[in-house]
């Protein structure tokens, strides 16, 4: 997902809009302040955050006319409205007003509204139906047939092992040390996960997410999962609904709305700077691990070599 650095003369308008969202419920909490200050540093803006004045949607629309920048602003407002771990009706309504003025239509607004209204089942549906796993299951089923789906579901339910699939992944333990395949094998073993095809293990497509953990270096704690989803968001192209990854992460690992049955819900703090850095790393990556990338031809290649080839920046400590 490409990021747009607004021209210097438009920066104040975007910052005013973001602060207007943050203050919609009458308070600017630490998480909102941290996100705004991180955004200011990233955009090269200077000044006193507390001195920034609010702005009306119509005024913002008069000055910001680029459709891509308008979409980016609404996405930023959506994240900001959830960054404090709560979706307030006041913030949701204001994001909707800005979206209407900027003529931006987004499925994320519907999910935000349902979260704000406490309609959690509707929010789960809005976010879950757009998440990449659903589309990938459909893609794999078209390519490999219903037999693949039946074997994957049987393994997930713990009824029987898909021996061929499980063996293929377990044999990555014989891959050269330092290779992608060996790093993936070690990642699964160290985290006590199951290999695809084993009883109780998720479908093979989840290996693409786990391989992204390996490529990016992010952990599997809630903060690491949020970062890897932000990385996915950066890798995704606009026509593939990139923001769905970030919405899933915010709901599942920040707000605590459990969407995926194979990942725990978690309500906790979020460091905006780390999430933004993960987005940047993903945007610079030359592949999308969840779309159009086949890891098997490169499983035996050195992991460091692949990171360089894919332009994945070193992980900051």
N, C-alpha and C positions, 0 to 999 in steps of 0.2 A: 504494500500500500504506500503510494507516494505521499510525502509530506510537503506541504507548501509553507515556505517562510513568507509571510505577508510583506509587501513593501512597507518601508518605514512609516509612510504617512498613514497606513491603515492599521498599524499595530495598536495605537491607542483605542480605536473603536472596538477591536476584538477583545482587548483587555477589559474595557468598560463593560462589554456584554458578559464576559465570563464572571466578572465580579458581581454584576447584577444578578446572575443566576445564584451565585454562592450566598448572596445576602437575601434571597427571596423569602427565606424563613426567619429572617431577622438576626441571624448570627453568622459569623465567619469563624468556623472552628479550625483547629490545628491542621486537620487533613486538607481542608479546602485552601487554607493559606499556603500550605506546603506545595500543593499542586499549582496554584497560581504563581508562586515565586519560582518554582521549577520551570513553568512555561515561560515566564519572563526571561529567565536566564537562557533558555533554549532559543528563544526568538531574538535574543540580543537587545531586549528592552530594558530600560533603566527608569528608576523613579521610585516613589514611595507608594506601595500598594494601598495603604490606608487613605491616600489622597485621591485615588482614582474615583471618578464620579460615575454614577449609573447612566444607563442609556436606554432609550425606548426602542423597541423593535423596528419601528418605521425609520428612525434615524440611522440605525445600523444598515438597513436595507438600502438606503440612499447611497451610502458610501461603499459598501461591499457588494459588488455586482458579479464577481466571478463565481460561476456555479460550483466549481470544485472547492474554492475557499469557503463558500457558504456551507457546503456539506461538511467540511472539516470543522467548521465552527460549531455546527449542531452536534456533531459527534463529541467534540470537546465539552460542550455544555451537558450532554447526557452523562458522560463520565464524571464530570464535576458534581452533578446533582446526586450521584451515588457514592462519591468518594468518602463521605462521612459515615458510610455504613447504613444509611437510611434513605428511603425515597420519600420525600415530603410532597404532599399535594401541591403546595405553593411553588416549589421548584419545578415539578412536572408541568404545571399549568404555564409557567413562564417559558420553559423550553418550547412548549407547543406554540406559544405566541410568537416566539422568535422564528421557529420553523415555518410558520404560516407567512410571516412577513418576508422571509428569505426564499419562500417558495421551495422548501426542501421537504420531500416526502421520505419518510424512513420508517421501517418496521420497528426500529428500536424505540420509537416514540410510543407505540402501542404497548410494548413491554414495560416501558417506564411508567406509563399511566396505570397499568394493572398492578405494578409494584406499589405505586403511591396509594392506590385505592385499597390495598390489601387483598387483591384478587390473585392470590399466589398460584392457584392452579392454572389460571389463564396466563400468568407470567411464565410459568414453567413451559406451557405449550408454545407460547410465542417465541421463547428463546430456544427451547429444545428442538423444535421442528426445523430450525434454520441451521442447527449446528452441523459441522462437516461430517460427523460420524454417520448420520442418517443418510446423507447423499452418497457417502462412500460405500455403505452397505448396499445401496441400490446399484451403484456402479459395479461392485464386485460380483453381485448376483447376476447382473446382465452379462458380464464377461465370463464368469465361471459356472453359471447355472444354479438352479435351486439346490443341487446336491451340496454345493459349497455352503449355502446358507443353512441347510439342515445340519451339516456337520459342525458348523460354528455354533449354532444354537444348542446342539447336544453337548458340546464341550463346555459351553458357558453354564449350562444347567447342571454340569457334573455327571451327566448320564454316561458318556463314553469319550474316550480320547480320540482325536483325529491324529492317528499315529504318524502319517506321512508329514503333516505340517509340524507337529511337535518335534519330530526327529530332525527335520531340516533346521529348525531354530536351535535345538540343543547342540547340534554339531558345530555351531559357531564357537563353542568352547575350544575347538581345535584351530580356529583362525589365528593368524600371526599376532603376537603381542603388539599392542599399539595400533592395531587395525580397527576399523569401524565395527566389524562383526564381533571381534573379541571384546571391545569396549561395551557393545550392546549386551553381550552375554554376561559380562561382569556386572553391568547395571541391573539386569534382571535378577541375578543371584543375590547381589548385595542388598537389594531392596525387598527380597523375598517375594517377588512377583512370580506369576506363572508364565511359562512360554506359550505362545499361541498354539492352540490345538490341545493343550493339556486340560484335564478336567478342571472346571471352575475358572478357566481363563477366558478373558474377553476375546472377541474376534480378532483375526489377524491384522485388521486395519489399525488397531491400537498400537501395533508395533511402529507405525509411522510416527505417532506421537512420542513414543518412548525413544525412538531414534533421534527425534528432535531434541529431547532432553540431552542425549549423548552429544549431538553436534553442537548444541548451544552451551552446554555445561551447567544448565540450571538444575537445581535439586527437585525433590519430590515433596517437600513440605509445602504448605499452602502458599507461602511467598514464592517458592520456586515454580509451583504450578501456575501462579498468576503471571510470572515472568515468561514462562514458556508459551502461554497463551497470547501474551502480548507479542512475543517473537513470531508466533504463527500469524497474528494480525498483520505484522509488518511484511511478512512473506507473501501474503495473499494479494491477488490482483483485484481491482475494483469490481470486475464482473463476477467475482466469486464471493461476494458479501463478506469482506474481510472483518468488518466490525462485529460480526456474530461471535468470533472467538473472544473478544474483549468483554462483550456483554455476558457471555457464559461465565467467564472468569470472575467478573464482578459479582454476579449473582451467586455462584457456587462457593467461591473462596473468600469473598469479602462480606457480602450481605448474609450469607448462610442459608440461602434458598437452595436446597438440594435438588439438582436437576438430573445429574447422572447417577444411576444406581451403583456404579463401580468407583465412585469417588466421594469422599465424605464432604458434607457441607461444613463450612467454617465461617465464623463471623469474627473478623479481627482487623487489625490495622494494616494499612497498605502504604508503602513508600512510593509516592508518585515518581520520584526521580529514577528509581530502579525500573519501574514499569515503562517510563518513557525511553530509557536507555535500551530496554529489550525491544521496544517498537523500532527504534533506530537500527539496532543490529539486524532485526528481521527484514527491514526495508532494504538494507544493503545487500542481503543474501541473494545470490543469483538463482536459487531454486526455491520451490515451494514444496516442502517435504510431504504435504498432504495432497498435492495435486500435480500429477505428471512426473513424479520422481520415482524411479525404481531403484531401491537400495541394493538389490542383489548383485548387480555387476560390479559394485564398488565395496562390497563387504570386506574383502581382503586387502583393501588399500589402506595406507596409514591415515589415521584420523586427522592428524595435524595437516597432512597434505590436502585432504579434502576440505578442511576448514579454510585453508588458504585459497583453494580453487573456487570454493563457494562464496568467498569474501565474507566469512563470518568473523567479525572482529573479536579479539581476545576478550575473555570475560574479566570485567573489572572486579577487584577484591572489595 
